[in-house]
Amino acid sequence: MAATTSIHGMWTSRMAFILAASGSAVGLGNVWRFPYTAGEYGGGAFVLVYLLCVGAIGIPIMMAEIMLGRRGRQSPINTMRTLAQREGRHPAWQLMGWMGILTGFLILSFYSVIAGWTMAYAVRSASGVFVGIDRAGSDAIFGALVGDAERLLAWHTIFMALCVFVVARGVASGLEKSVRFLMPALFLLLVLMVAYAFSTGSFAEGARYLFAPDFDALSAEGVLSAMGQAFFSLSLGMGAIMIYGSYLRSDASIGASSLIIAGMDTLVAILAGLAIFPILFANGMQPEQGPGLVFKVLPIAFGNMPGGVLFSTLFFVLLMLAAWTSGISLLEPMVAWLVENRSFSRVRATVLAGMSVWLLGIACLLSLNQWSDVTIFGKGFLDLLDFLTANILLPVGGLLIAIFAGWMLSRAASADELAMGKGFAYRAWRVLIRYVSPAAVAFVLFHAIGLF
Ligand code: TRP
């Protein structure tokens, strides 16, 4: 008999799950990563491929992850072990859970460093240094922060401590309340930024950049990165959404929840793009700025709008909170496994996992300054982790999830868990998860082999 609850706790309602999963999905991926990768790969065509990936790959795989999590009700490793056993499949499927935990570990190590930037920027906003700032000034502030290893270390440490604090108490308590206020507030501020972008006179140029596809600008690497961005932004492919699904009550609809979560996540990314690119063009900046893009562009806008000090402080605080609700979902699978298999207390498990991530994060932040001349495949350590996790590890994880959910799990099991009836919706999901998503992911990954 399958478990109906998890030993790690349960969401109090379906709404709580949607809030928590959206809290995981909406984060730096939308506001920091989406604009900068879209800018690296030429805009419109990248965005189009990204949207296609969200629909044809992301949503079906999100449903699969929630479904597997809820059927297994344990950390991704033990969920995969249990389900493989129950379905008479090879025990090696649990390796997928291991890979997910490793991927979450690697992502959080650099994610925390970038989240540190948002905190540093909140403080700078409040102190008024952005008022009346120009391009050179904004570049200088960013350069000074990134070049200062000690400062980065301090913020990285604070962010990891915040993640450890929440996860140690259990994700189901407290998270719900914070996300309920956070998401609407972040949304409102983004709308305000789009309104400001509208007033710059370059709105049309920015919107054209984002939505008019120019396929000449899109390389194989661009397609790979658009797919990777979809996985990263939706928190898919490493078991974060799987473990959140394991805390979901059995009677809640998985299909509808997935559509809401993916819809919100995509909306936030598009709003961020619509805010950032017009401001960028209005100030004569280039879209190919790399990971510093939003941190260089936004202060110029905030510094020149009425109420900018208040709005920019609020904006970076909210972004940091959004990163926080994402960071905890990266830590949770690891912690749940330590509790299940090493019989650690939750607090001890979280501190241990958090400290390991923190150590690796130090290598990430040093790669921005002291070690900036050390490159692997032409990238610094932080950039390399960012590229490898989003574009390779998450898609491989997603591919395995799709194969397991579509081919290894019996039809009866998925039909029962998704509870969508036997009609069109279920059949559409099944075609997507068995054929479309795995073929698309495999095709894009295969084409990317030439990049190495
Ligand atoms: N989706 C989050 C963001 O956009 C980051 C994140 C949280 C994530 N959990 C994840 C990415 C799991 C990949 C896998 O900021």
Boltz pocket constraint, residues with backbone or C-beta under 6 A from the ligand:
constraints:
  - pocket:
      binder: B
      contacts: [[A, 24], [A, 25], [A, 26], [A, 27], [A, 28], [A, 29], [A, 30], [A, 107], [A, 231], [A, 232], [A, 233], [A, 234], [A, 235], [A, 236], [A, 237], [A, 238], [A, 240], [A, 322], [A, 326], [A, 327], [A, 329], [A, 330], [A, 394]]
      max_distance: 6.0
